[in-house]
Amino acid sequence: MRVLILDPFHGAAGDMVSGALLDCGADESLVLRAMQSVVAEPVITRVTRAGIRAVKVDTKATPAHRTLADVFKRLDEAAPRVPGPALAMARRVFERIHAAEEEVHGAHAHFHEVGADDAIADVIGACTALHSLEVDGVRVLPVTVGHGTATGSHGTFPVPAPATAVILRTSGLVSVPGNHTGELCTPTGAALLAEFATMAVAEPAAYTIEAVGYGAGTRDPHHAPNVLRAMIVQTTGSGASRAMPEDCVDILETNVDDVSGEVIAHAITRFMEAGARDASATPVIMKKGRPGFLIRVISLPGTSAPLAELMARELGTLGIRCIPAVHRFIAERSVEEVEVEISGIRRKVPLKCGWMNGSVYMVKAEFGPARDWATELNLPVREVLRIIEDAGWNAVMARAGGDEDR
């Protein structure tokens, strides 16, 4: 497994994250092209911070105050030059920042420093860099936040900044104050680390290092290197045996008794399109014996607020319960193609595989392609699903030399 390890031992900012990933081998031309969709001429230079060579990313953009809708408009304008998965990740990063800003300042909060073109370009650049590295997972080490006070658009504030503290709290990332005065971790840096951590893996027990990179901050103190370190590692030997990855999610719930099944089905589709990790409807008996449904949506903390608003709009409900920061374990998963023959016709079909400790423990045919093939062959879909999954297990066991457990 190829894993990215991020070590923000001297904090994190957007330019430090993108610089570290570039230094680790991210596609520089792809990253520059993505960033140029927002700023004219980003500059990538090699600098030294307290004796450590690092990559510095400068966007040279002017300040701007924007709403989330304004930022999303800038991202939409950038879409032709940014890979789709990186653009979707960038949107989630700003949703995290927006949710934190609203918690601190109330509804209709504006972005200040993080709404400027340089911050948007940094987020797009970092997300594009991660996308180009094609890693299987990310491990974020404790984040050094600094201590004391700093000054921003809202005046003097304690370190970590209020929005940074909210993002770190909802992400479950471990943070430490460190020995240095001032703001070491910005809201943009915290949101990027939190989003990258959704690809979390447990710390590998053993690995070989493929690449090491350092991203430089603006300051250059003599007592400590103002850099963020990134490493690309390949797990080896016992490193493949590890605990299941884990993260935190919010659970959003509401009860409805006046909504039709068609509306509920449409709403669940909308929730998934808006970034929900899962959504379901369970029949329940409500007060006075009325039949109804419990609607449950599983969300990353940074997207809970917009998803709750969407639930209210789609279902017409007046209240959404939020069970925050529920810990969950996540199996690694991949989508493989397996060649299958049914009724004399051979076809490659997608198969979802679940992994644990380096071995496949679950295979499941993707329903849509299986349903379409079953319709084409005039066969029961459950029979086609069984044939595909049997072929998948055979392919997995053949690749592993027969050692995979079914």
Summary of the structure (lengths in Angstrom):
residues: 406
radius of gyration: 23.4
end to end distance: 21.2
largest distance: 73.2
contacts: 1396
relative contact order: 0.13
helix: 40%
strand: 32%
